[in-house]
Amino acid sequence: MPAYPADYLDFATEQFGRIHQGHSLNPEVLAVDLRAARGEAPTKELLVEELHMQYHPRLKWCGQLFGFPCDEEGDWHSHWAPTQPGDGTAFTTAQWTEPEENR
């Protein structure tokens, strides 16, 4: 398991952000961590999502597990995937996004 917070690539937005354990986290704390890890994004808004995720630390053929391949297909790598709520599945992601009026 990675140490948290950790870098996170959101396949839906194709943006890097950070993943934190738990829900109901302080958005100001999430923004401070995101600035420290990924840099300031003054023209962007903070996008925070509470999800239930499972970490798959050792995958080689993710296309077989998830139904779609990635750029690392054939090499050992890891992925996060949605899962049902359960012990240890609550995570919060934070990333910079375009302001709502520009989406």
Beta strands, then each sheet from edge to edge (+ up, - down):
strand 1: 6-10
strand 2: 15-21
strand 3: 45-59
strand 4: 77-82
strand 5: 90-97
sheet 1: 1+ 2- 5+ 3- 4+
end
